[in-house]
Amino acid sequence: WTAGSAAASGLVIPVLYRGALHGRTTGLILSSIVGVQANEYRAWIDPGLSAAIGAASFLNGVSGPTLSLTVIMVS
């Protein structure tokens, strides 16, 4: 049913999406609670970085790739 369709129906892409969703949601909640104290160079809490960490952690938890692949994803 899913062969040739444009929907992501495997394991890797949906896990990355779900991890990024949870990570970004957590980052947005933390930034609204704590408040983002930003200067011109960086912010304390970045929801985009939280999304990348969430995606890497979900992928590592589900499929168990090597630790180096998780570090490469976050870098």
N, C-alpha and C positions, 0 to 999 in steps of 0.2 A: 504494500500500500504506500509505503513512503519512498520507494526507490524512484528517483527522478523528480521528486517534488522539491520545492524551495524551502520547505519547513525543516528546521533543525530538529531531527528526531533521533539523534544518536545519544551518547552519554556525555561527551565532552562539552559541547556548546551549551546545552541547557544547564549543566552544572556551573559553567562559567557565568552565565546570565544570572542564575539564582544567587550565586555567591556575590556577584557585583551588586545585585539588588539589595541583599542583606547588608553588605558592607557600606554602601552609600546611604542606606536608611539609617544605619547606626551612626555614621559620620554626620549626617544632617541633624539627628537628634542630639548628639553630643555638642555640635556647634550651636544649636539653639539653646541648650541648657547652659553651657559654659560661656558661650559668646566667643566669636572669632576676634582675637586680638591680632590684627594684621599690621605689619609695617609695609614698606614698599617692596620688600624682598620676599617675604613668605608669611604664611598664616600658621597659627598654632594647630588648627584642626582642618584638614583638607578632605572633604567628602570624596573627591576623586581618588586620592591615595587609599582611603578606606575601602573604596570599591575594588581597587586592584588587590589589596590584601585579602579582602573577602573572597574574591574569585580564586585567588591562589590557594587559600585555605580550604575552600570547598572542593576544589579539584584534587588537592592532596588528600583530603579526607575520604573522597569517594573512590578515586582510581589508584591512589597510592603511587604517584610518580616519585622519582628520586628527589631528594631535597634540593639538588642543584637546579632542577627545572623550576621549582617553586621560587627559588631565589632569582633566577633569570626572569621570571614573570614579573616579580616585584621591582626589579631594577629597571 
